Amino acid sequence: MTGADTLVLRRLSHLDGDTLSSLVEYGRSALGDSALDEWLLPVVAACGWLYVGIVGDEIVGAAEVIRCRGEKELYLEGFYIRPAFQGQGLGGRLLALVMAELAREGHERITATRDPANVAAARLYQAAGFSGSRLLRGYYGPGRDRLLVSARLGGRP
Ligand SMILES: CC(C)(COP(=O)(O)OP(=O)(O)OC[C@H]1O[C@@H](n2cnc3c(N)ncnc32)[C@H](O)[C@@H]1OP(=O)(O)O)[C@@H](O)C(=O)NCCC(=O)NCCS
């Protein structure tokens, strides 16, 4: 059995201090300065959807989701697997579990952006049914372009 088979999904709606510190550190280790910090993670937990993937007693990754203004559309703000756990199928499994859970809640579509040069993210999103190729120039500031991708939840793209 691989780690991906044993991955458990948990939604956190409240963060105690230790969990918050750990998530800030894990996010930075995977996403650098684009990771959500201690000011935003509790807000996403309380008002959006903060999921963690757990293997054994370790949080191995997280997904941070907020609602778009459009009624049924969500935005995947952050998604990562901690570096030590990457490349074992955990990212694909975590994303599939998150999307299934959000579909069960009745949400219809999820959008994300990715760095055009991020090959792992490209493959991850493609395998999860995301498509789209709109380039958002300077989305995160000069030189920080992003590709806009989206997927239907609970069905075909
Ligand atoms: C992107 C990320 C979540 C993938 O998680 P992971 O657990 O390593 O991915 P998986 O093992 O489930 O593999 C998912 C796909 O990515 C591919 N992949 C994983 N690491 C890769 C790498 N370094 N280079 C190229 N492809 C890679 C896998 O081959 C697989 O593709 P396939 O289904 O076509 O075979 C992880 O690398 C990460 O957290 N990166 C830093 C943060 C980030 O980029 N997040 C996405 C933000 S948009």
The ligand as an ORCA input file, in Angstrom:
! r2SCAN-3c Opt
* xyz 0 1
  C       2.463     20.339     -7.571
  C       2.463     19.374     -6.376
  C       1.246     19.673     -5.498
  C       2.351     17.944     -6.910
  O       2.253     17.067     -5.787
  P       2.961     15.642     -5.808
  O       2.490     14.833     -4.677
  O       4.417     15.833     -5.944
  O       2.378     15.091     -7.189
  P       2.017     13.600     -7.574
  O       3.098     12.673     -7.134
  O       0.620     13.281     -7.155
  O       2.061     13.722     -9.158
  C       1.101     14.491     -9.853
  C       1.576     14.669    -11.282
  O       2.669     15.595    -11.304
  C       3.810     14.981    -11.893
  N       4.976     15.477    -11.170
  C       5.183     15.449     -9.839
  N       6.365     16.027     -9.570
  C       6.878     16.422    -10.747
  C       8.066     17.106    -11.113
  N       8.959     17.495    -10.207
  N       8.268     17.357    -12.424
  C       7.369     16.986    -13.352
  N       6.208     16.344    -13.068
  C       5.987     16.062    -11.784
  C       3.602     13.517    -11.705
  O       4.313     12.757    -12.652
  C       2.107     13.393    -11.904
  O       1.793     13.487    -13.270
  P       1.167     12.248    -14.068
  O      -0.158     11.993    -13.358
  O       1.013     12.784    -15.428
  O       2.128     11.148    -13.899
  C       3.761     19.473     -5.555
  O       4.850     19.253     -6.408
  C       3.925     20.817     -4.863
  O       3.384     21.015     -3.785
  N       4.695     21.728     -5.478
  C       4.963     23.048     -4.899
  C       3.700     23.873     -4.769
  C       2.938     23.940     -6.066
  O       3.501     24.077     -7.141
  N       1.611     23.855     -5.933
  C       0.722     23.991     -7.042
  C       0.363     25.422     -7.058
  S      -0.413     25.923     -8.486
*
